[in-house]
Amino acid sequence: MDDLHALPAAPLTVAAGQAACAGLDVAANVAAAADLVRRAADQGADLLVLPELFLTGYELPGIVADPATCTLSPEDARLDSLAAACAETRTAVVAGAPTHDPETGELHISALVLGRDGRFAARYDKQHVTPNERAAGFAPGARGCTIALDGWRLGLGVCWDSGYPEHARAAALDGCHAYLVGAMFGRGSGERQRATVFPARALDNTIYVLLANHSGPSGPYHGCGGSAVWNPDGTPLADAGTAEPGLATASLRPDVLARARTEEPVLVDPSLTAPVRPRGAADV
């Protein structure tokens, strides 16, 4: 990133979406995703983020047992109705889905990005897969991902990525103004993690942070909802609570970002570091 401290010129409206999803029913979940795109557009959103593995549900054994049916690719015709919703509303989407790498044979927990025109723009593979996900057969991704939309640089994460401060820091050091995470945080300990980790990542890096979380049963978990957006000083900005379906919609503002970075100049410390790893980039 040539200018770590460059700011966008105008606000960007983002939405974190949550809804019950149907286990391994891609068609039903794509329809739910398209509905959330339209709901988000009605609230003025430029971009919608959906939870981890939303297009199949968090159904690890079922995905591994039938990857030919359960994984999705950018050219998958089952995404057409979601792409159409994006194009009709001019709203981009980040949707959680399992993917398969035909060259390596590896399965990944991914975020698929469709632009305002509905065309595939980027894919991010979860870098910090949990021990249970590894044991089930999922491999970690090899690179981070920054997408650009209307002058805003947005770093992508999936669930457990957010538990590693270095992951959000790498996005900040790539000039990101916001960190967008799709997740499965369940009731109980997941609620505590949600309430602790995301405001910390915002304050750590003076970036906006968005969480899109499951809000119903999926696989072995029951998502605790609470999809939300936090300001770059760690204070809450929008929260979907337990709404079903629900959206947390917020305007990201350059002046708020600038003020936070003036008051907490954590990104000007010359000792700033993060693991040096490859990073993809795409315009949305």
KAGIMO-V472421 format. One record per pair of residues at least 12 apart in sequence whose ideal C-beta (glycine too) atoms are under 10 Angstrom apart, sorted by the first residue. I is the first residue (numbers start at 0). J is the second residue. If there is no record, write none. Layout:
I,J
I,J
This chain:
0,145
0,152
0,171
0,172
0,173
0,174
0,175
0,278
0,280
1,174
2,174
3,171
3,172
3,173
3,174
3,175
3,266
3,267
3,271
4,174
4,257
4,260
4,264
4,266
4,267
5,150
5,152
5,174
5,176
6,150
6,151
6,174
6,176
6,252
6,253
6,254
6,256
6,257
6,260
7,147
7,148
7,149
7,150
7,151
7,152
7,176
7,177
7,251
7,252
7,253
7,256
8,149
8,150
8,151
8,253
9,149
9,150
9,151
9,251
9,252
9,253
10,45
10,149
10,151
10,249
10,250
10,251
10,252
10,253
10,254
10,255
10,256
11,44
11,45
11,46
11,148
11,149
11,150
11,151
11,153
11,176
11,177
11,207
11,249
11,250
11,251
11,252
11,253
12,39
12,40
12,42
12,43
12,44
12,45
12,46
12,90
12,149
12,248
12,249
12,250
12,251
13,39
13,44
13,45
13,46
13,47
13,48
13,91
13,93
13,148
13,151
13,153
13,177
13,179
13,207
13,209
13,211
13,228
13,236
13,237
13,247
13,248
13,249
13,250
13,251
14,35
14,36
14,38
14,39
14,40
14,42
14,43
14,44
14,45
14,46
14,47
14,48
14,49
14,90
14,92
14,209
14,211
14,226
14,228
14,237
14,239
14,245
14,246
14,247
14,248
14,249
15,35
15,39
15,44
15,46
15,47
15,48
15,49
15,50
15,93
15,179
15,180
15,181
15,182
15,209
15,210
15,211
15,212
15,225
15,226
15,227
15,228
15,237
15,238
15,239
15,245
15,246
15,247
15,248
15,249
16,31
16,32
16,34
16,35
16,36
16,38
16,39
16,44
16,47
16,48
16,49
16,50
16,53
16,92
16,93
16,94
16,181
16,211
16,212
16,214
16,226
16,239
16,244
16,245
16,246
16,247
16,248
17,35
17,49
17,50
17,53
17,210
17,211
17,212
17,213
17,214
17,215
17,222
17,223
17,224
17,225
17,226
17,227
17,239
17,240
17,241
17,242
17,243
17,244
17,245
17,246
17,247
18,31
18,32
18,34
18,35
18,38
18,49
18,50
18,53
18,213
18,214
18,215
18,222
18,224
18,226
18,239
18,242
18,243
18,244
18,245
18,246
19,31
19,56
19,213
19,214
19,215
19,216
19,217
19,222
19,243
19,244
20,32
20,49
20,50
20,52
20,53
20,54
20,55
20,56
20,57
20,58
20,95
20,213
20,214
20,215
20,216
20,217
20,222
21,55
21,56
21,58
21,215
21,217
22,55
22,56
22,57
22,58
22,61
22,216
22,217
22,218
23,54
23,55
23,56
23,58
23,60
23,61
23,62
23,64
23,65
23,68
23,69
23,218
24,54
24,55
24,56
24,58
25,54
25,55
25,56
25,68
25,69
25,70
25,71
25,75
25,77
25,78
25,96
25,97
26,54
26,77
26,80
27,54
27,56
28,49
28,52
28,53
28,54
28,55
28,56
28,77
28,81
28,94
28,95
28,96
29,53
29,54
29,71
29,75
29,77
29,78
29,79
29,80
29,81
29,82
29,84
29,94
29,96
30,80
30,81
30,84
31,49
31,53
31,54
31,81
31,244
32,47
32,49
32,53
32,54
32,78
32,80
32,81
32,84
32,85
32,92
32,94
32,95
32,96
32,113
33,78
33,79
33,80
33,81
33,82
33,83
33,84
33,85
33,87
33,88
33,92
34,80
34,81
34,84
34,244
35,47
35,48
35,49
35,53
35,81
35,84
35,90
35,92
35,94
35,211
35,244
35,245
35,246
36,49
36,80
36,81
36,82
36,83
36,84
36,85
36,86
36,87
36,88
36,90
36,91
36,92
36,94
36,113
36,117
37,84
37,85
37,87
37,88
37,90
38,88
38,90
38,244
38,245
38,246
38,248
39,84
39,88
39,90
39,91
39,92
39,246
39,248
40,84
40,85
40,87
40,88
40,89
40,90
41,88
41,90
41,246
41,248
42,90
42,246
42,247
42,248
42,249
43,90
43,248
43,250
44,88
44,90
44,91
44,92
44,246
44,248
44,249
44,250
45,88
45,89
45,90
45,91
45,115
45,148
45,149
45,151
45,250
45,251
45,283
46,85
46,90
46,91
46,92
46,93
46,112
46,114
46,115
46,146
46,148
46,149
46,151
46,153
46,177
46,179
46,209
46,251
46,283
47,84
47,85
47,88
47,90
47,91
47,92
47,93
47,94
47,113
47,211
47,246
47,248
48,91
48,92
48,93
48,94
48,95
48,110
48,112
48,153
48,155
48,177
48,179
48,180
48,181
48,182
48,209
48,210
48,211
48,226
48,228
48,247
49,81
49,92
49,93
49,94
49,95
49,96
49,110
49,111
49,181
49,211
49,212
49,213
49,226
50,94
50,95
50,157
50,158
50,180
50,181
50,182
50,183
50,184
50,210
50,211
50,212
50,213
50,214
50,217
50,222
50,224
50,226
51,95
51,96
51,97
51,108
51,109
51,110
51,125
51,156
51,157
51,158
51,159
51,160
51,180
51,181
51,182
51,183
51,184
51,211
51,212
51,213
51,217
51,222
52,69
52,94
52,95
52,96
52,97
52,108
52,109
52,110
52,125
52,157
52,158
52,181
52,182
52,183
52,213
52,217
52,218
53,93
53,94
53,95
53,96
53,110
53,181
53,183
53,211
53,213
53,217
54,69
54,70
54,71
54,75
54,77
54,78
54,81
54,94
54,95
54,96
54,97
54,109
54,111
55,68
55,69
55,70
55,71
55,95
55,96
55,97
55,217
55,218
56,69
56,95
56,183
56,213
56,215
56,216
56,217
56,218
56,220
57,95
57,97
57,108
57,132
57,158
57,182
57,183
57,185
57,213
57,216
57,217
57,218
57,219
57,220
57,222
58,97
58,217
58,218
58,219
59,97
59,106
59,108
59,129
59,131
59,132
59,134
59,135
59,136
59,137
59,218
59,219
60,135
60,136
60,218
60,219
61,97
61,218
62,96
62,97
62,99
62,106
62,108
62,135
62,136
62,137
62,218
63,97
63,106
63,135
63,136
63,137
64,136
66,97
66,98
66,99
66,104
66,106
66,136
67,99
69,96
69,97
69,99
69,106
70,96
70,97
70,98
70,99
70,100
70,106
70,107
70,109
71,94
71,96
71,97
71,98
71,99
71,109
71,111
71,122
72,96
72,98
72,99
72,101
72,111
72,119
72,122
73,98
73,111
73,112
73,113
73,118
73,119
73,120
73,121
73,122
74,119
75,96
75,98
75,111
75,119
77,96
78,92
78,94
78,96
78,111
78,113
78,117
78,119
79,117
80,117
81,94
81,111
81,113
81,117
82,113
82,114
82,116
82,117
82,118
82,119
83,117
84,113
84,117
85,113
85,114
85,115
85,116
85,117
85,118
85,283
86,113
86,114
86,115
86,116
86,117
86,118
87,117
88,115
88,117
89,114
89,115
89,116
89,117
90,113
90,114
90,115
90,117
91,112
91,113
91,114
91,115
91,116
91,117
91,120
91,146
91,148
91,149
91,153
91,283
92,110
92,111
92,112
92,113
92,114
92,115
92,117
92,120
92,283
93,110
93,111
93,112
93,113
93,120
93,121
93,123
93,144
93,146
93,153
93,155
93,157
93,179
93,180
93,181
93,209
93,211
93,283
94,109
94,110
94,111
94,112
94,113
94,181
94,211
95,108
95,109
95,110
95,111
95,125
95,157
95,158
95,181
95,182
95,183
95,211
95,213
96,108
96,109
96,110
96,111
96,122
96,181
97,109
97,137
98,110
98,111
98,122
98,123
98,124
98,137
98,140
100,124
100,138
100,140
100,141
103,138
103,141
104,138
105,124
105,136
105,137
105,138
105,139
105,140
105,141
106,124
106,128
106,132
106,135
106,136
106,137
106,138
107,122
107,123
107,124
107,125
107,126
107,128
107,132
107,137
107,138
107,139
107,140
107,141
107,157
108,123
108,124
108,125
108,126
108,128
108,129
108,132
108,135
108,137
108,138
108,139
108,140
108,157
108,158
108,159
108,181
108,183
109,122
109,123
109,124
109,125
109,137
109,140
109,144
109,155
109,157
109,181
110,122
110,123
110,124
110,125
110,140
110,144
110,146
110,155
110,156
110,157
110,179
110,180
110,181
110,211
111,123
112,144
112,146
112,148
112,153
112,155
112,179
112,281
112,283
113,283
114,146
114,148
114,281
114,282
114,283
115,148
115,149
115,283
116,283
118,283
119,281
120,146
120,147
120,148
120,281
120,282
120,283
121,144
121,145
121,146
121,147
121,155
121,279
121,280
121,281
121,282
121,283
122,140
122,144
122,155
122,279
122,281
123,140
123,142
123,143
123,144
123,145
123,146
123,154
123,155
123,156
123,157
123,160
123,179
123,181
123,279
123,281
124,137
124,138
124,139
124,140
124,141
124,142
124,143
124,144
124,155
124,157
124,279
125,137
125,138
125,139
125,140
125,155
125,156
125,157
125,158
125,159
125,160
125,181
126,139
126,140
126,141
126,142
126,143
126,144
126,156
126,157
126,159
126,160
126,163
126,166
126,169
126,276
127,139
127,140
127,156
127,157
127,158
127,159
127,160
127,161
127,162
127,163
127,165
127,166
128,140
128,157
128,158
128,159
128,160
129,158
129,159
129,162
130,159
131,219
132,158
132,159
139,160
140,157
140,160
140,276
140,277
140,279
141,276
141,277
141,279
142,276
142,277
142,278
142,279
143,155
143,156
143,160
143,166
143,169
143,170
143,173
143,175
143,273
143,274
143,276
143,277
143,278
143,279
143,280
144,156
144,170
144,173
144,179
144,277
144,278
144,279
144,280
144,281
145,169
145,170
145,173
145,174
145,175
145,278
145,279
145,280
145,281
146,175
146,179
146,279
146,280
146,281
146,282
146,283
147,174
147,175
147,176
147,280
147,281
147,282
147,283
148,177
148,281
148,282
148,283
149,282
149,283
150,176
150,253
151,175
151,176
151,177
151,207
151,251
151,253
151,256
151,283
152,170
152,171
152,173
152,174
152,175
152,176
152,177
152,206
152,280
153,170
153,175
153,176
153,177
153,178
153,179
153,206
153,207
153,209
153,251
153,283
154,166
154,167
154,168
154,169
154,170
154,171
154,172
154,173
154,174
154,175
154,176
154,177
154,178
154,179
154,180
154,204
154,206
154,208
154,278
155,170
155,175
155,178
155,179
155,180
155,181
155,279
155,281
156,169
156,170
156,178
156,179
156,180
156,181
156,182
156,200
156,208
156,209
156,210
157,179
157,180
157,181
157,182
157,183
158,180
158,181
158,182
158,183
158,184
158,189
158,192
158,210
158,212
158,213
159,180
159,182
159,183
159,184
159,192
160,178
160,180
160,181
160,182
160,200
161,178
161,180
161,182
161,184
161,192
161,193
161,196
161,197
161,199
161,200
161,208
161,210
162,192
162,195
162,196
162,200
163,196
163,200
163,274
164,196
164,199
164,200
164,203
164,204
164,273
165,272
165,273
165,274
165,276
166,178
166,180
166,200
166,273
166,274
166,276
167,180
167,196
167,197
167,199
167,200
167,201
167,203
167,204
167,206
167,208
167,273
168,200
168,203
168,204
168,206
168,265
168,266
168,271
168,272
168,273
168,274
169,204
169,272
169,273
169,274
169,275
169,276
169,278
170,200
170,204
170,206
170,273
170,278
171,200
171,203
171,204
171,205
171,206
171,231
171,265
171,266
171,271
171,273
172,204
172,266
172,271
172,272
172,273
172,275
172,278
173,273
173,278
173,280
174,266
174,280
175,204
175,206
175,207
176,204
176,205
176,206
176,207
176,231
176,251
176,253
176,256
176,260
177,201
177,204
177,206
177,207
177,208
177,209
177,228
177,229
177,231
177,251
177,256
178,197
178,200
178,201
178,203
178,204
178,206
178,207
178,208
178,209
178,210
178,229
178,231
179,207
179,208
179,209
179,210
179,211
179,228
180,196
180,197
180,200
180,208
180,209
180,210
180,211
180,212
181,209
181,210
181,211
181,212
181,213
181,226
182,196
182,197
182,210
182,211
182,212
182,213
182,222
182,223
182,226
183,212
183,213
183,217
183,218
183,219
183,220
183,221
183,222
183,223
184,196
184,197
184,210
184,212
184,213
184,220
184,222
184,223
184,224
184,225
184,226
185,212
185,213
185,216
185,217
185,218
185,219
185,220
185,221
185,222
185,223
186,220
186,221
186,222
186,223
186,224
187,220
187,221
187,223
188,223
189,212
189,213
189,220
189,221
189,222
189,223
189,225
190,212
190,223
190,224
190,225
191,223
192,223
193,210
193,212
193,223
193,224
193,225
193,226
193,227
194,223
194,225
194,227
194,235
196,208
196,210
197,209
197,210
197,212
197,225
197,227
197,228
197,229
197,233
197,235
198,227
198,229
198,230
198,232
198,233
198,234
198,235
199,229
199,233
200,229
200,233
201,228
201,229
201,230
201,231
201,232
201,233
201,234
201,235
201,236
201,259
202,229
202,230
202,231
202,232
202,233
202,234
202,259
202,263
202,265
203,233
203,263
203,265
204,231
204,259
204,260
204,263
204,265
204,266
204,271
204,273
205,230
205,231
205,232
205,233
205,256
205,257
205,258
205,259
205,260
205,261
205,262
205,263
205,264
205,265
205,266
206,229
206,230
206,231
206,251
206,256
206,259
206,260
206,266
207,228
207,229
207,230
207,231
207,236
207,249
207,251
207,252
207,255
207,256
207,259
208,227
208,228
208,229
208,230
208,231
208,233
208,236
209,226
209,227
209,228
209,229
209,236
209,237
209,247
209,249
209,251
210,225
210,226
210,227
210,228
210,229
210,238
210,239
210,247
211,226
211,227
211,228
211,239
211,246
211,247
212,224
212,225
212,226
212,227
212,239
212,245
212,247
213,226
214,226
214,239
214,240
214,241
214,242
214,243
214,244
214,245
215,241
215,243
215,244
223,241
224,238
224,239
224,240
224,241
224,242
224,243
224,245
224,247
225,238
225,239
225,240
225,241
225,242
225,245
225,247
226,238
226,239
226,240
226,242
226,244
226,245
226,246
226,247
227,239
227,240
227,247
227,249
228,247
228,248
228,249
228,250
228,251
229,249
230,249
230,251
230,252
230,255
230,256
230,258
230,259
231,251
231,252
231,255
231,256
231,257
231,258
231,259
231,260
231,262
231,263
232,255
232,256
232,258
232,259
232,260
232,262
232,263
233,259
233,263
234,259
235,247
235,249
236,248
236,249
236,250
236,251
236,252
236,255
237,249
237,250
